[in-house]
Amino acid sequence: MTYTQKRIIINKAVMTLSTLCAIIGMGFLFWILSVLVINGIDALSANIFLNEGAPPGNDQGGLKHALIGQLYLVGYASIFGVPLGILAGTYLSEYSQKSKIAEVVRDISDIMMSAPSIVIGAFVYAVVVTPMGHFSGWAGSIALTIIMLPIILRTTDDMLQLVPSTLREAAFALGAPKYKVIIQVVYRGAKAGILTGILLGVARVAGETAPLLFTSFNDNFLNTDMMQPMASLTVTMYNYASSPYEDWQQLGWAAAFILSMFILTLNILGRLFLLKKRGKH
């Protein structure tokens, strides 16, 4: 057997093994999604969106309190995290560039992105919840902001660095100040990538449960006071799905379906924006 024939056989074997592993992985994914969709759709009803939580045995219970609480927590986290992430990424790319400070910040951001979310929840519990003396919606939003921030920061930094330096030089040659160059030239060239990072960051925090257990805790009723414990869809899903009551388990399936579809939609939108950006080059 010649060397070329050996390479062909090895190549086919590796390709076959890789294809088989991909099929197995996709099979598990579709299995999980199919079970989620079947049970989730079966549990959906108008009461899910119109009614608050109810005691076990009451089939009129819903997830209104958890849905609104989730919107509050993720919404405030986005209000804080998105501007901070974009501004920090802009500073790294446009002002500090290859300085030692920038490299340290990038390394810290990479570490934070891989850090377990429960660790961040414990940190916020120690520095926010303990001094306040009680759980609160603000503590939950702060924890989600910390999780979201490095994702948006790194994405913004990377996307801005992909904008050709010739565009900046052309704008400077026309007499534009640096802040206008960044806003009107650099941001426009990287807007699809930045938006993708924002969507991915929101999708990441929207599915977090562990940090909210330490911070916003939960509430079985509708509450919009951020200074008090607040319901969230993720924690409510965990509580209902792990309960021994069948009606609560059905609500848990409905919560899992709603949350999964929301996160899936955000990820698909992020991918579409990224593909649109690549298609222009």
Secondary structure, 3 states (H helix, E strand, C coil): CCHHHHHHHHHHHHHHHHHHHHHHHHHHHHHHHHHHHHHHHHHCCHHHHHCCCCCCCCCCCCCHHHHHHHHHHHHHHHHHHHHHHHHHHHHHHHHHCCCHHHHHHHHHHHHHHHCCHHHHHHHHHHHHHHHHCCCCHHHHHHHHHHHHHHHHHHHHHHHHHHCCHHHHHHHHHCCCCHHHHHHHHHHHHHHHHHHHHHHHHHHHHHCCCHHHHHCCCCCCCCCCCCCCCCCCHHHHHHHHHCCCCHHHHHHHHHHHHHHHHHHHHHHHHHHHHHHHHHHCC
